[in-house]
Amino acid sequence: MKTLRLTILLALVTAINSANAEEISLSYTASTLTFLAGRVAVDQGFFRQEGLDVKFVQMRTAALIPALTNAHIDYTMSFLPPIDSALKGLPVQMAGVFVDRSLHYLVARSTIKSPADLRGKTFAINAVDLNGSTGLVFQATMRHFGYEINKDVKWISAADSPALFAMVQQGLADATFLVPPWPQKARAAGMNILLRAGDGGLRRALAQNVPGRGGWGIARRAVCLQRRCAAQ
């Protein structure tokens, strides 16, 4: 009987806490390990312990800033678009950082053994204008190896990691950038992993070659809060 009463009491406390939790929306762009920290925080109840009822919303990069600035979402785990917008004067601010380096892996067809084999090849990139994190990693990596985009290498747009994987697997593209768990799936499918963008000299090149990022580099993922300046 005591155990039953304790169980009921705990259930009541949980229900009260849930009723009092502030509901917020948190966006992400892909089902990858890049955004794992946010999902773990939800599943383990870390947000709820802080009085937050978090709803995950998946959306394309191009939709983030309009949604954030118009309060259709409260937070995003994407990094670069909000930071660029803050530099332009839009009311967003950084609240925290989950990842301190790029998780992107350069994945290529089995016939491509090294970055030296990429000249004349076509990349699949999940961007429409190369301004997202993958696009910027692509630009900096090509610059690092001395390739000029649209001259030495070409690129085509794809929607997300599954589409990028499929395009290389089917021969519609020669290479792409993937984040876990997709590089491991690519290796199992016979593709080659040429490098990780967050390692060694390329990591330094990414920080140096992307204008406006300074010491932050381009690899950090953050949660950015939409908030009016008057509320600070």
Contacts in CASP RR format, 6 or more apart in sequence:
PFRMAT RR
TARGET T0000
AUTHOR 0000-0000-0000
METHOD contacts of the structure
MODEL  1
MKTLRLTILLALVTAINSANAEEISLSYTASTLTFLAGRVAVDQGFFRQE
GLDVKFVQMRTAALIPALTNAHIDYTMSFLPPIDSALKGLPVQMAGVFVD
RSLHYLVARSTIKSPADLRGKTFAINAVDLNGSTGLVFQATMRHFGYEIN
KDVKWISAADSPALFAMVQQGLADATFLVPPWPQKARAAGMNILLRAGDG
GLRRALAQNVPGRGGWGIARRAVCLQRRCAAQ
17 48 0 8 1.000
17 51 0 8 1.000
18 48 0 8 1.000
18 53 0 8 1.000
20 51 0 8 1.000
21 48 0 8 1.000
21 51 0 8 1.000
21 52 0 8 1.000
21 53 0 8 1.000
22 51 0 8 1.000
22 52 0 8 1.000
22 53 0 8 1.000
23 53 0 8 1.000
23 55 0 8 1.000
24 52 0 8 1.000
24 53 0 8 1.000
24 54 0 8 1.000
24 55 0 8 1.000
24 74 0 8 1.000
24 75 0 8 1.000
25 54 0 8 1.000
25 55 0 8 1.000
25 56 0 8 1.000
25 57 0 8 1.000
25 72 0 8 1.000
25 73 0 8 1.000
25 74 0 8 1.000
25 75 0 8 1.000
26 38 0 8 1.000
26 54 0 8 1.000
26 55 0 8 1.000
26 56 0 8 1.000
26 57 0 8 1.000
26 73 0 8 1.000
26 74 0 8 1.000
26 75 0 8 1.000
26 76 0 8 1.000
26 77 0 8 1.000
26 223 0 8 1.000
27 56 0 8 1.000
27 57 0 8 1.000
27 58 0 8 1.000
27 59 0 8 1.000
27 64 0 8 1.000
27 67 0 8 1.000
27 68 0 8 1.000
27 73 0 8 1.000
27 75 0 8 1.000
27 76 0 8 1.000
27 77 0 8 1.000
27 78 0 8 1.000
28 35 0 8 1.000
28 38 0 8 1.000
28 56 0 8 1.000
28 57 0 8 1.000
28 58 0 8 1.000
28 76 0 8 1.000
28 77 0 8 1.000
28 78 0 8 1.000
29 35 0 8 1.000
29 58 0 8 1.000
29 59 0 8 1.000
29 60 0 8 1.000
29 61 0 8 1.000
29 64 0 8 1.000
29 78 0 8 1.000
29 160 0 8 1.000
30 58 0 8 1.000
30 126 0 8 1.000
30 160 0 8 1.000
30 161 0 8 1.000
30 179 0 8 1.000
31 58 0 8 1.000
31 160 0 8 1.000
31 161 0 8 1.000
32 103 0 8 1.000
32 161 0 8 1.000
32 179 0 8 1.000
32 180 0 8 1.000
32 181 0 8 1.000
32 182 0 8 1.000
33 103 0 8 1.000
33 179 0 8 1.000
33 180 0 8 1.000
33 181 0 8 1.000
34 77 0 8 1.000
34 99 0 8 1.000
34 103 0 8 1.000
34 179 0 8 1.000
34 180 0 8 1.000
34 221 0 8 1.000
35 77 0 8 1.000
35 98 0 8 1.000
35 221 0 8 1.000
37 98 0 8 1.000
37 99 0 8 1.000
38 77 0 8 1.000
38 98 0 8 1.000
39 56 0 8 1.000
40 46 0 8 1.000
41 47 0 8 1.000
41 54 0 8 1.000
42 54 0 8 1.000
42 56 0 8 1.000
47 53 0 8 1.000
47 54 0 8 1.000
57 73 0 8 1.000
59 67 0 8 1.000
59 73 0 8 1.000
60 159 0 8 1.000
61 78 0 8 1.000
61 81 0 8 1.000
61 127 0 8 1.000
61 131 0 8 1.000
61 132 0 8 1.000
62 128 0 8 1.000
64 73 0 8 1.000
64 76 0 8 1.000
64 78 0 8 1.000
64 81 0 8 1.000
64 82 0 8 1.000
65 81 0 8 1.000
65 82 0 8 1.000
65 85 0 8 1.000
65 90 0 8 1.000
66 72 0 8 1.000
67 73 0 8 1.000
68 76 0 8 1.000
68 82 0 8 1.000
68 85 0 8 1.000
68 92 0 8 1.000
68 224 0 8 1.000
68 226 0 8 1.000
69 85 0 8 1.000
69 90 0 8 1.000
69 91 0 8 1.000
69 92 0 8 1.000
69 226 0 8 1.000
71 226 0 8 1.000
73 226 0 8 1.000
74 225 0 8 1.000
74 226 0 8 1.000
75 95 0 8 1.000
75 223 0 8 1.000
75 224 0 8 1.000
75 225 0 8 1.000
75 226 0 8 1.000
76 82 0 8 1.000
76 223 0 8 1.000
76 224 0 8 1.000
77 98 0 8 1.000
77 221 0 8 1.000
77 222 0 8 1.000
77 223 0 8 1.000
78 133 0 8 1.000
78 221 0 8 1.000
78 224 0 8 1.000
79 133 0 8 1.000
79 220 0 8 1.000
79 221 0 8 1.000
79 222 0 8 1.000
79 224 0 8 1.000
80 131 0 8 1.000
80 132 0 8 1.000
80 133 0 8 1.000
80 136 0 8 1.000
80 218 0 8 1.000
81 131 0 8 1.000
81 132 0 8 1.000
82 92 0 8 1.000
82 94 0 8 1.000
82 222 0 8 1.000
82 224 0 8 1.000
83 94 0 8 1.000
83 213 0 8 1.000
83 216 0 8 1.000
83 222 0 8 1.000
83 224 0 8 1.000
84 131 0 8 1.000
85 92 0 8 1.000
86 92 0 8 1.000
86 93 0 8 1.000
86 94 0 8 1.000
86 224 0 8 1.000
87 212 0 8 1.000
91 226 0 8 1.000
91 227 0 8 1.000
91 228 0 8 1.000
91 229 0 8 1.000
92 224 0 8 1.000
92 225 0 8 1.000
92 226 0 8 1.000
92 227 0 8 1.000
93 224 0 8 1.000
93 225 0 8 1.000
93 227 0 8 1.000
94 222 0 8 1.000
94 223 0 8 1.000
94 224 0 8 1.000
95 222 0 8 1.000
95 223 0 8 1.000
95 224 0 8 1.000
95 225 0 8 1.000
96 222 0 8 1.000
96 223 0 8 1.000
97 220 0 8 1.000
97 221 0 8 1.000
97 222 0 8 1.000
98 221 0 8 1.000
98 222 0 8 1.000
98 223 0 8 1.000
99 219 0 8 1.000
99 220 0 8 1.000
99 221 0 8 1.000
100 219 0 8 1.000
100 220 0 8 1.000
101 198 0 8 1.000
101 199 0 8 1.000
101 203 0 8 1.000
101 219 0 8 1.000
101 220 0 8 1.000
102 133 0 8 1.000
102 137 0 8 1.000
102 196 0 8 1.000
102 197 0 8 1.000
102 198 0 8 1.000
102 203 0 8 1.000
102 206 0 8 1.000
102 218 0 8 1.000
102 219 0 8 1.000
103 179 0 8 1.000
103 180 0 8 1.000
103 196 0 8 1.000
103 198 0 8 1.000
103 219 0 8 1.000
104 133 0 8 1.000
104 134 0 8 1.000
104 137 0 8 1.000
104 177 0 8 1.000
104 178 0 8 1.000
104 179 0 8 1.000
104 196 0 8 1.000
104 197 0 8 1.000
104 198 0 8 1.000
105 177 0 8 1.000
105 178 0 8 1.000
105 179 0 8 1.000
105 180 0 8 1.000
105 183 0 8 1.000
105 186 0 8 1.000
105 193 0 8 1.000
105 194 0 8 1.000
105 195 0 8 1.000
105 196 0 8 1.000
105 197 0 8 1.000
106 115 0 8 1.000
106 141 0 8 1.000
106 175 0 8 1.000
106 176 0 8 1.000
106 177 0 8 1.000
106 193 0 8 1.000
106 194 0 8 1.000
106 195 0 8 1.000
106 196 0 8 1.000
106 197 0 8 1.000
107 168 0 8 1.000
107 175 0 8 1.000
107 176 0 8 1.000
107 177 0 8 1.000
107 178 0 8 1.000
107 182 0 8 1.000
107 183 0 8 1.000
107 186 0 8 1.000
107 191 0 8 1.000
107 192 0 8 1.000
107 193 0 8 1.000
107 194 0 8 1.000
108 117 0 8 1.000
108 118 0 8 1.000
108 121 0 8 1.000
108 168 0 8 1.000
108 174 0 8 1.000
108 175 0 8 1.000
108 176 0 8 1.000
108 191 0 8 1.000
108 192 0 8 1.000
108 194 0 8 1.000
109 168 0 8 1.000
109 171 0 8 1.000
109 174 0 8 1.000
109 175 0 8 1.000
109 191 0 8 1.000
109 192 0 8 1.000
110 190 0 8 1.000
110 191 0 8 1.000
110 192 0 8 1.000
111 117 0 8 1.000
112 118 0 8 1.000
112 121 0 8 1.000
112 174 0 8 1.000
112 175 0 8 1.000
112 192 0 8 1.000
112 194 0 8 1.000
113 192 0 8 1.000
114 194 0 8 1.000
115 145 0 8 1.000
115 194 0 8 1.000
115 195 0 8 1.000
116 145 0 8 1.000
118 145 0 8 1.000
118 147 0 8 1.000
118 153 0 8 1.000
118 174 0 8 1.000
118 175 0 8 1.000
119 147 0 8 1.000
119 152 0 8 1.000
119 153 0 8 1.000
120 152 0 8 1.000
120 153 0 8 1.000
120 154 0 8 1.000
121 153 0 8 1.000
121 154 0 8 1.000
121 174 0 8 1.000
121 175 0 8 1.000
122 153 0 8 1.000
122 154 0 8 1.000
122 155 0 8 1.000
122 156 0 8 1.000
122 173 0 8 1.000
122 174 0 8 1.000
122 175 0 8 1.000
123 138 0 8 1.000
123 153 0 8 1.000
123 154 0 8 1.000
123 155 0 8 1.000
123 156 0 8 1.000
123 173 0 8 1.000
123 174 0 8 1.000
123 175 0 8 1.000
123 176 0 8 1.000
123 177 0 8 1.000
124 155 0 8 1.000
124 156 0 8 1.000
124 157 0 8 1.000
124 158 0 8 1.000
124 163 0 8 1.000
124 164 0 8 1.000
124 167 0 8 1.000
124 168 0 8 1.000
124 172 0 8 1.000
124 173 0 8 1.000
124 175 0 8 1.000
124 176 0 8 1.000
125 134 0 8 1.000
125 135 0 8 1.000
125 138 0 8 1.000
125 155 0 8 1.000
125 156 0 8 1.000
125 157 0 8 1.000
125 158 0 8 1.000
125 164 0 8 1.000
125 176 0 8 1.000
125 177 0 8 1.000
126 134 0 8 1.000
126 157 0 8 1.000
126 158 0 8 1.000
126 159 0 8 1.000
126 160 0 8 1.000
126 161 0 8 1.000
126 163 0 8 1.000
126 164 0 8 1.000
127 134 0 8 1.000
127 135 0 8 1.000
127 138 0 8 1.000
127 157 0 8 1.000
128 157 0 8 1.000
130 136 0 8 1.000
130 138 0 8 1.000
130 139 0 8 1.000
130 149 0 8 1.000
130 155 0 8 1.000
133 218 0 8 1.000
133 219 0 8 1.000
133 221 0 8 1.000
134 177 0 8 1.000
135 177 0 8 1.000
136 206 0 8 1.000
136 210 0 8 1.000
136 218 0 8 1.000
137 177 0 8 1.000
137 197 0 8 1.000
137 206 0 8 1.000
137 218 0 8 1.000
137 219 0 8 1.000
138 149 0 8 1.000
138 155 0 8 1.000
138 177 0 8 1.000
139 149 0 8 1.000
139 209 0 8 1.000
139 210 0 8 1.000
140 197 0 8 1.000
140 202 0 8 1.000
140 205 0 8 1.000
140 206 0 8 1.000
140 209 0 8 1.000
140 210 0 8 1.000
140 218 0 8 1.000
141 177 0 8 1.000
141 195 0 8 1.000
141 197 0 8 1.000
141 202 0 8 1.000
141 205 0 8 1.000
141 206 0 8 1.000
142 148 0 8 1.000
142 149 0 8 1.000
142 152 0 8 1.000
142 153 0 8 1.000
143 205 0 8 1.000
143 209 0 8 1.000
144 201 0 8 1.000
144 202 0 8 1.000
144 205 0 8 1.000
144 209 0 8 1.000
146 152 0 8 1.000
147 153 0 8 1.000
149 155 0 8 1.000
156 167 0 8 1.000
156 172 0 8 1.000
156 173 0 8 1.000
158 164 0 8 1.000
158 167 0 8 1.000
158 173 0 8 1.000
158 176 0 8 1.000
161 178 0 8 1.000
161 179 0 8 1.000
161 182 0 8 1.000
162 182 0 8 1.000
164 173 0 8 1.000
164 176 0 8 1.000
164 177 0 8 1.000
164 178 0 8 1.000
164 182 0 8 1.000
165 176 0 8 1.000
165 178 0 8 1.000
165 182 0 8 1.000
165 185 0 8 1.000
165 186 0 8 1.000
165 189 0 8 1.000
166 172 0 8 1.000
167 173 0 8 1.000
167 176 0 8 1.000
168 174 0 8 1.000
168 175 0 8 1.000
168 176 0 8 1.000
168 186 0 8 1.000
168 191 0 8 1.000
169 186 0 8 1.000
169 189 0 8 1.000
169 191 0 8 1.000
175 194 0 8 1.000
177 197 0 8 1.000
178 186 0 8 1.000
183 193 0 8 1.000
186 193 0 8 1.000
187 193 0 8 1.000
195 202 0 8 1.000
196 202 0 8 1.000
197 203 0 8 1.000
197 206 0 8 1.000
197 219 0 8 1.000
198 206 0 8 1.000
198 219 0 8 1.000
203 219 0 8 1.000
206 217 0 8 1.000
206 218 0 8 1.000
206 219 0 8 1.000
207 213 0 8 1.000
207 214 0 8 1.000
207 215 0 8 1.000
207 216 0 8 1.000
207 217 0 8 1.000
207 218 0 8 1.000
207 219 0 8 1.000
210 217 0 8 1.000
210 218 0 8 1.000
END
